[in-house]
């Protein structure tokens, strides 16, 4: 996945004048998660869709920059509807064993009873 910049937010034009991308990344401390990166690409209605849509990608890495999980989704903004296309790792790999099947991550000091 793309390289991460600590607590960075940046915008970049998409591949055409009809799309715009924005990326955020942060170092975190939440269980085995150490870094998150989010990329949102907004597409214009001019692409032939009934409503504007966004492509959302999220990567979560451990302390050693190993990808633990990746999610690719789309959101139709005017219809308030979203769809998860993939939840696992990049290249259609299953989620890393450290996170597979877990619904949330809590630091050791905040473990639920």
DRENLO-482085 format. One record per atom (N, C-alpha, C): x, y, z; atom name; residue in one letter. Coordinates in pm, whole numbers, plus 32768, in hexadecimal, padded with zeros to 4 digits. Example, Ala and Ser with C-alpha at 12.3 -4.5 7.8 and 13.67 -1.06 7.14 Angstrom:
2
+------+-------+------+------+------+
| east | north |   up | donu | lonu |
+------+-------+------+------+------+
| 8527 |  7DC7 | 830C |    N |    A |
| 84CE |  7E3E | 830C |   CA |    A |
| 8528 |  7EB6 | 830C |    C |    A |
| 8505 |  7F1F | 82C4 |    N |    S |
| 8557 |  7F96 | 82CA |   CA |    S |
| 850A |  8003 | 8313 |    C |    S |
+------+-------+------+------+------+
//
This chain:
113
+------+-------+------+------+------+
| east | north |   up | donu | lonu |
+------+-------+------+------+------+
| 8053 |  7F8A | 8000 |    N |    X |
| 8000 |  8000 | 8000 |   CA |    X |
| 8057 |  807C | 8000 |    C |    X |
| 801C |  80F2 | 7FEB |    N |    X |
| 806D |  816B | 7FE2 |   CA |    X |
| 80B9 |  8187 | 8062 |    C |    X |
| 812D |  81CB | 805A |    N |    X |
| 8179 |  81EA | 80D2 |   CA |    X |
| 812A |  8245 | 812F |    C |    X |
| 8144 |  8238 | 81B1 |    N |    X |
| 80F8 |  8285 | 8213 |   CA |    X |
| 8147 |  82FD | 8244 |    C |    X |
| 8104 |  836B | 8257 |    N |    X |
| 813C |  83E3 | 8295 |   CA |    X |
| 80F5 |  83F6 | 831A |    C |    X |
| 8142 |  840E | 8383 |    N |    X |
| 8106 |  841D | 8407 |   CA |    X |
| 80A8 |  8495 | 840B |    C |    X |
| 802F |  847C | 843C |    N |    X |
| 7FC9 |  84E2 | 844D |   CA |    X |
| 7FC1 |  8541 | 83D7 |    C |    X |
| 7FCA |  850B | 8362 |    N |    X |
| 7FC8 |  855D | 82E8 |   CA |    X |
| 7F3D |  855F | 82AB |    C |    X |
| 7F1C |  85CE | 826F |    N |    X |
| 7EA3 |  85D9 | 821E |   CA |    X |
| 7ECA |  8623 | 81A1 |    C |    X |
| 7EAC |  85E8 | 8130 |    N |    X |
| 7ED2 |  862A | 80B4 |   CA |    X |
| 7E6B |  860A | 8049 |    C |    X |
| 7E5C |  8664 | 7FEF |    N |    X |
| 7DFF |  864F | 7F80 |   CA |    X |
| 7E4E |  8646 | 7F00 |    C |    X |
| 7E1A |  85FA | 7EA2 |    N |    X |
| 7E5D |  85F0 | 7E21 |   CA |    X |
| 7DF4 |  85DD | 7DB6 |    C |    X |
| 7E0A |  8617 | 7D42 |    N |    X |
| 7DAA |  8602 | 7CD8 |   CA |    X |
| 7DAA |  8570 | 7CAD |    C |    X |
| 7D37 |  853F | 7C86 |    N |    X |
| 7D2E |  84B5 | 7C58 |   CA |    X |
| 7D63 |  84A8 | 7BCC |    C |    X |
| 7D47 |  8436 | 7B8E |    N |    X |
| 7D7A |  841A | 7B08 |   CA |    X |
| 7D36 |  8470 | 7A9F |    C |    X |
| 7CC7 |  84AE | 7AC1 |    N |    X |
| 7C84 |  8507 | 7A64 |   CA |    X |
| 7C51 |  857F | 7AB3 |    C |    X |
| 7C19 |  85DE | 7A6D |    N |    X |
| 7BE1 |  8654 | 7AAF |   CA |    X |
| 7B5F |  8633 | 7AF5 |    C |    X |
| 7B2C |  85BA | 7AE5 |    N |    X |
| 7AAC |  8593 | 7B1F |   CA |    X |
| 7ABA |  8551 | 7BA7 |    C |    X |
| 7B32 |  8536 | 7BD6 |    N |    X |
| 7B46 |  84F4 | 7C57 |   CA |    X |
| 7BB0 |  853C | 7CA7 |    C |    X |
| 7BA0 |  853C | 7D2B |    N |    X |
| 7BFF |  8579 | 7D86 |   CA |    X |
| 7C19 |  8518 | 7DF8 |    C |    X |
| 7C98 |  850A | 7E1F |    N |    X |
| 7CBC |  84B0 | 7E8D |   CA |    X |
| 7CEF |  84FF | 7F04 |    C |    X |
| 7CD7 |  84C8 | 7F79 |    N |    X |
| 7D0B |  8502 | 7FF5 |   CA |    X |
| 7D38 |  848E | 804B |    C |    X |
| 7DAD |  849D | 808A |    N |    X |
| 7DE6 |  8432 | 80DD |   CA |    X |
| 7E05 |  8466 | 8168 |    C |    X |
| 7DEF |  840F | 81CB |    N |    X |
| 7E14 |  842C | 8255 |   CA |    X |
| 7E5F |  83B3 | 828B |    C |    X |
| 7EC0 |  83CC | 82E0 |    N |    X |
| 7F05 |  835E | 8322 |   CA |    X |
| 7F2F |  838A | 83AD |    C |    X |
| 7F38 |  8328 | 8406 |    N |    X |
| 7F5D |  8346 | 8491 |   CA |    X |
| 7F9C |  82CC | 84D1 |    C |    X |
| 7FF9 |  82E4 | 852C |    N |    X |
| 802E |  827B | 8581 |   CA |    X |
| 7FD1 |  8275 | 85FA |    C |    X |
| 7FA9 |  81FC | 8621 |    N |    X |
| 7F4E |  81EA | 8690 |   CA |    X |
| 7F82 |  817D | 86EC |    C |    X |
| 7F42 |  816F | 875D |    N |    X |
| 7F61 |  8103 | 87B9 |   CA |    X |
| 7EDD |  80C5 | 87E5 |    C |    X |
| 7EB6 |  805B | 87A2 |    N |    X |
| 7E37 |  8019 | 87C0 |   CA |    X |
| 7E4A |  7F82 | 87AD |    C |    X |
| 7E72 |  7F3F | 8817 |    N |    X |
| 7E8E |  7EB0 | 880C |   CA |    X |
| 7F03 |  7E99 | 87AE |    C |    X |
| 7EF1 |  7E43 | 874B |    N |    X |
| 7F5C |  7E27 | 86EB |   CA |    X |
| 7F63 |  7E90 | 867C |    C |    X |
| 7EFE |  7EE7 | 8672 |    N |    X |
| 7EFF |  7F50 | 860B |   CA |    X |
| 7F5F |  7FC0 | 8631 |    C |    X |
| 7FB1 |  7FE7 | 85D1 |    N |    X |
| 8011 |  8053 | 85EA |   CA |    X |
| 8003 |  80C5 | 8586 |    C |    X |
| 7FC3 |  80AD | 8515 |    N |    X |
| 7FB7 |  8114 | 84AF |   CA |    X |
| 7F39 |  8100 | 845D |    C |    X |
| 7EF9 |  816E | 843B |    N |    X |
| 7E83 |  816C | 83E5 |   CA |    X |
| 7E9A |  81CA | 8370 |    C |    X |
| 7E66 |  81A5 | 82FD |    N |    X |
| 7E67 |  81FD | 8289 |   CA |    X |
| 7DDF |  81F3 | 8248 |    C |    X |
| 7DA7 |  8266 | 8224 |    N |    X |
| 7D25 |  826C | 81E4 |   CA |    X |
| 7D33 |  82BD | 8164 |    C |    X |
| 7CFA |  828A | 80F8 |    N |    X |
| 7CF9 |  82D2 | 8079 |   CA |    X |
| 7C68 |  82D8 | 8049 |    C |    X |
| 7C39 |  8352 | 802C |    N |    X |
| 7BB3 |  8365 | 7FF9 |   CA |    X |
| 7BBF |  83A7 | 7F70 |    C |    X |
| 7B81 |  836B | 7F0D |    N |    X |
| 7B7E |  83A3 | 7E86 |   CA |    X |
| 7AEE |  83C1 | 7E63 |    C |    X |
| 7AD2 |  8440 | 7E4B |    N |    X |
| 7A4B |  846B | 7E29 |   CA |    X |
| 7A3F |  8478 | 7D93 |    C |    X |
| 79D4 |  843F | 7D5A |    N |    X |
| 79BD |  8447 | 7CCA |   CA |    X |
| 7947 |  84A4 | 7CB0 |    C |    X |
| 794D |  84ED | 7C45 |    N |    X |
| 78E5 |  854B | 7C1F |   CA |    X |
| 786D |  8503 | 7BE4 |    C |    X |
| 77F8 |  8543 | 7BEA |    N |    X |
| 7780 |  850F | 7BAA |   CA |    X |
| 7794 |  8503 | 7B13 |    C |    X |
| 77F3 |  854D | 7ADF |    N |    X |
| 7809 |  854D | 7A4E |   CA |    X |
| 7837 |  84C5 | 7A19 |    C |    X |
| 7855 |  8469 | 7A71 |    N |    X |
| 7883 |  83E5 | 7A45 |   CA |    X |
| 780D |  838B | 7A1F |    C |    X |
| 7795 |  83C3 | 7A19 |    N |    X |
| 7721 |  8374 | 79EE |   CA |    X |
| 76D6 |  8333 | 7A60 |    C |    X |
| 76F7 |  8350 | 7ADB |    N |    X |
| 76B0 |  8317 | 7B4D |   CA |    X |
| 763D |  8371 | 7B74 |    C |    X |
| 75D6 |  8336 | 7BB3 |    N |    X |
| 7563 |  8384 | 7BE0 |   CA |    X |
| 7589 |  83E2 | 7C51 |    C |    X |
| 75EA |  83BD | 7CA2 |    N |    X |
| 7613 |  8413 | 7D11 |   CA |    X |
| 76AA |  840D | 7D20 |    C |    X |
| 76DF |  846F | 7D67 |    N |    X |
| 776F |  8472 | 7D80 |   CA |    X |
| 7795 |  83F9 | 7DD4 |    C |    X |
| 780E |  83C7 | 7DBF |    N |    X |
| 783A |  8353 | 7E0B |   CA |    X |
| 78CA |  8367 | 7E37 |    C |    X |
| 78F0 |  831D | 7E9F |    N |    X |
| 7979 |  8320 | 7ED2 |   CA |    X |
| 79AB |  8290 | 7EDE |    C |    X |
| 7A29 |  827E | 7EBE |    N |    X |
| 7A6D |  81FF | 7ED5 |   CA |    X |
| 7ABE |  8213 | 7F55 |    C |    X |
| 7AB4 |  81B8 | 7FB3 |    N |    X |
| 7AFA |  81C2 | 8033 |   CA |    X |
| 7B54 |  8149 | 8043 |    C |    X |
| 7BD2 |  8160 | 8065 |    N |    X |
| 7C31 |  80F5 | 8081 |   CA |    X |
| 7C70 |  8110 | 8109 |    C |    X |
| 7C7E |  80A7 | 815A |    N |    X |
| 7CBA |  80B3 | 81DE |   CA |    X |
| 7D1F |  8042 | 81F0 |    C |    X |
| 7D98 |  8067 | 821C |    N |    X |
| 7E01 |  8006 | 823C |   CA |    X |
| 7E22 |  8012 | 82D0 |    C |    X |
| 7E3B |  7FA2 | 8314 |    N |    X |
| 7E68 |  7FA1 | 839F |   CA |    X |
| 7EE5 |  7F4A | 83A6 |    C |    X |
| 7F4E |  7F81 | 83E1 |    N |    X |
| 7FCF |  7F3C | 83EA |   CA |    X |
| 7FF9 |  7F28 | 847B |    C |    X |
| 8057 |  7ECC | 8490 |    N |    X |
| 8091 |  7EBA | 8515 |   CA |    X |
| 810F |  7F0F | 8523 |    C |    X |
| 8157 |  7F00 | 8590 |    N |    X |
| 81D1 |  7F4E | 85AA |   CA |    X |
| 823E |  7F38 | 8542 |    C |    X |
| 823A |  7EC9 | 84FC |    N |    X |
| 82A3 |  7EA7 | 849B |   CA |    X |
| 8276 |  7EC2 | 840B |    C |    X |
| 820E |  7F13 | 83FB |    N |    X |
| 81D6 |  7F36 | 8378 |   CA |    X |
| 819F |  7EBD | 832C |    C |    X |
| 8179 |  7E53 | 8374 |    N |    X |
| 8134 |  7DE1 | 8336 |   CA |    X |
| 80A0 |  7E04 | 832D |    C |    X |
| 8067 |  7DF1 | 82B9 |    N |    X |
| 7FD8 |  7E0B | 82A7 |   CA |    X |
| 7F88 |  7DA3 | 82F2 |    C |    X |
| 7F30 |  7DD0 | 834C |    N |    X |
| 7EDA |  7D76 | 8398 |   CA |    X |
| 7E52 |  7D67 | 8356 |    C |    X |
| 7E1D |  7DD6 | 8325 |    N |    X |
| 7D99 |  7DD4 | 82E6 |   CA |    X |
| 7D8D |  7E48 | 8285 |    C |    X |
| 7D3D |  7E31 | 821D |    N |    X |
| 7D21 |  7E95 | 81B6 |   CA |    X |
| 7C8C |  7E8D | 8196 |    C |    X |
| 7C4E |  7EFF | 8181 |    N |    X |
| 7BC1 |  7F03 | 815C |   CA |    X |
| 7BAF |  7F60 | 80E6 |    C |    X |
| 7B60 |  7F35 | 8086 |    N |    X |
| 7B3D |  7F84 | 8011 |   CA |    X |
| 7AA6 |  7F8D | 800D |    C |    X |
| 7A72 |  8008 | 800B |    N |    X |
| 79E1 |  801C | 800D |   CA |    X |
| 79BB |  808F | 7FB1 |    C |    X |
| 793A |  809A | 7F95 |    N |    X |
| 7909 |  810D | 7F49 |   CA |    X |
| 7891 |  8147 | 7F93 |    C |    X |
| 787F |  81CA | 7F84 |    N |    X |
| 7811 |  8210 | 7FC6 |   CA |    X |
| 77CC |  8266 | 7F5E |    C |    X |
| 7749 |  825B | 7F54 |    N |    X |
| 76FA |  82B4 | 7F01 |   CA |    X |
| 76C6 |  8321 | 7F5D |    C |    X |
| 7703 |  8397 | 7F52 |    N |    X |
| 76EC |  8400 | 7FB5 |   CA |    X |
| 765D |  8431 | 7FBA |    C |    X |
| 761C |  8445 | 7F4A |    N |    X |
| 7593 |  847B | 7F4C |   CA |    X |
| 752C |  8413 | 7F76 |    C |    X |
| 754C |  8395 | 7F68 |    N |    X |
| 74EF |  832B | 7F8F |   CA |    X |
| 750B |  82F7 | 801C |    C |    X |
| 7575 |  832B | 805D |    N |    X |
| 759C |  82FC | 80E3 |   CA |    X |
| 75A7 |  8265 | 80E6 |    C |    X |
| 75EC |  822F | 8082 |    N |    X |
| 75FA |  819F | 8076 |   CA |    X |
| 768D |  817D | 8060 |    C |    X |
| 76B9 |  8111 | 809C |    N |    X |
| 7742 |  80E4 | 808A |   CA |    X |
| 7749 |  804E | 8073 |    C |    X |
| 77B9 |  8022 | 803D |    N |    X |
| 77CB |  7F93 | 8022 |   CA |    X |
| 785D |  7F6F | 8039 |    C |    X |
| 7875 |  7F08 | 8087 |    N |    X |
| 78FD |  7ED6 | 809B |   CA |    X |
| 7918 |  7E71 | 802C |    C |    X |
| 797E |  7E8C | 7FDB |    N |    X |
| 79A1 |  7E32 | 7F6D |   CA |    X |
| 7A05 |  7DC7 | 7F99 |    C |    X |
| 7A5E |  7DED | 7FF6 |    N |    X |
| 7AC2 |  7D8D | 8024 |   CA |    X |
| 7AED |  7DB1 | 80B2 |    C |    X |
| 7AF6 |  7D4D | 8109 |    N |    X |
| 7B2C |  7D5C | 818F |   CA |    X |
| 7B89 |  7CE6 | 81A4 |    C |    X |
| 7C07 |  7D00 | 81AD |    N |    X |
| 7C6F |  7C9A | 81BA |   CA |    X |
| 7CF4 |  7CE0 | 81B5 |    C |    X |
| 7D4A |  7CB8 | 8159 |    N |    X |
| 7DC5 |  7D01 | 813D |   CA |    X |
| 7DC9 |  7D1E | 80A8 |    C |    X |
| 7E27 |  7D70 | 8080 |    N |    X |
| 7E37 |  7D91 | 7FF3 |   CA |    X |
| 7E4B |  7D13 | 7FA0 |    C |    X |
| 7E31 |  7D1C | 7F1F |    N |    X |
| 7E41 |  7CAD | 7EC1 |   CA |    X |
| 7DEB |  7C34 | 7EE7 |    C |    X |
| 7D77 |  7C4D | 7F1F |    N |    X |
| 7D15 |  7BE7 | 7F43 |   CA |    X |
| 7D49 |  7B7C | 7FA3 |    C |    X |
| 7DA8 |  7BA2 | 7FF9 |    N |    X |
| 7DD6 |  7B46 | 8062 |   CA |    X |
| 7D78 |  7B53 | 80D9 |    C |    X |
| 7D6D |  7AE8 | 8128 |    N |    X |
| 7D1A |  7AF1 | 81A0 |   CA |    X |
| 7D5F |  7B49 | 8208 |    C |    X |
| 7D13 |  7B7B | 8268 |    N |    X |
| 7D49 |  7BD0 | 82D2 |   CA |    X |
| 7DB7 |  7B86 | 831D |    C |    X |
| 7E16 |  7BD2 | 8354 |    N |    X |
| 7E84 |  7B98 | 839F |   CA |    X |
| 7E4F |  7B4A | 8417 |    C |    X |
| 7E8C |  7ADA | 843B |    N |    X |
| 7E5C |  7A88 | 84AB |   CA |    X |
| 7E50 |  7AD6 | 852F |    C |    X |
| 7EA1 |  7B3D | 8542 |    N |    X |
| 7E9A |  7B8B | 85BF |   CA |    X |
| 7E17 |  7BD7 | 85CE |    C |    X |
| 7DD2 |  7BF3 | 855F |    N |    X |
| 7D58 |  7C42 | 8565 |   CA |    X |
| 7CDD |  7BF8 | 852F |    C |    X |
| 7CF1 |  7B8A | 84ED |    N |    X |
| 7C82 |  7B41 | 84AE |   CA |    X |
| 7C19 |  7B1A | 8515 |    C |    X |
| 7B9B |  7B3C | 84F8 |    N |    X |
| 7B2C |  7B16 | 854E |   CA |    X |
| 7B17 |  7B6F | 85C6 |    C |    X |
| 7B69 |  7BD5 | 85D8 |    N |    X |
| 7B5A |  7C2F | 864C |   CA |    X |
| 7B0A |  7CAA | 8622 |    C |    X |
| 7AAD |  7CD2 | 8678 |    N |    X |
| 7A55 |  7D42 | 8658 |   CA |    X |
| 7A8E |  7DC8 | 8683 |    C |    X |
| 7AE4 |  7DCC | 86E6 |    N |    X |
| 7B1D |  7E4A | 8713 |   CA |    X |
| 7BA6 |  7E32 | 8750 |    C |    X |
| 7BF1 |  7E9C | 875A |    N |    X |
| 7C75 |  7E96 | 8796 |   CA |    X |
| 7C79 |  7EF7 | 880A |    C |    X |
| 7CA9 |  7EC9 | 887C |    N |    X |
| 7CB7 |  7F1F | 88F1 |   CA |    X |
| 7D45 |  7F12 | 8924 |    C |    X |
| 7D84 |  7F81 | 8948 |    N |    X |
| 7E08 |  7F76 | 898A |   CA |    X |
| 7DFC |  7F21 | 8A07 |    C |    X |
| 7E67 |  7EDF | 8A2E |    N |    X |
| 7E65 |  7E83 | 8AA2 |   CA |    X |
| 7E2B |  7EC7 | 8B1E |    C |    X |
| 7E48 |  7F49 | 8B30 |    N |    X |
| 7E18 |  7F90 | 8BA6 |   CA |    X |
| 7D81 |  7FAA | 8BA2 |    C |    X |
| 7D42 |  7F93 | 8B2F |    N |    X |
| 7CB2 |  7FAF | 8B22 |   CA |    X |
| 7C64 |  7F31 | 8AFB |    C |    X |
| 7C96 |  7EBB | 8B1A |    N |    X |
| 7C53 |  7E3F | 8AF5 |   CA |    X |
| 7BC9 |  7E38 | 8B38 |    C |    X |
| 7B68 |  7E08 | 8AED |    N |    X |
| 7AE2 |  7DFA | 8B21 |   CA |    X |
| 7ADC |  7D7E | 8B7B |    C |    X |
| 7A84 |  7D81 | 8BE4 |    N |    X |
| 7A7B |  7D0C | 8C3F |   CA |    X |
| 7A49 |  7C91 | 8BF9 |    C |    X |
+------+-------+------+------+------+
//
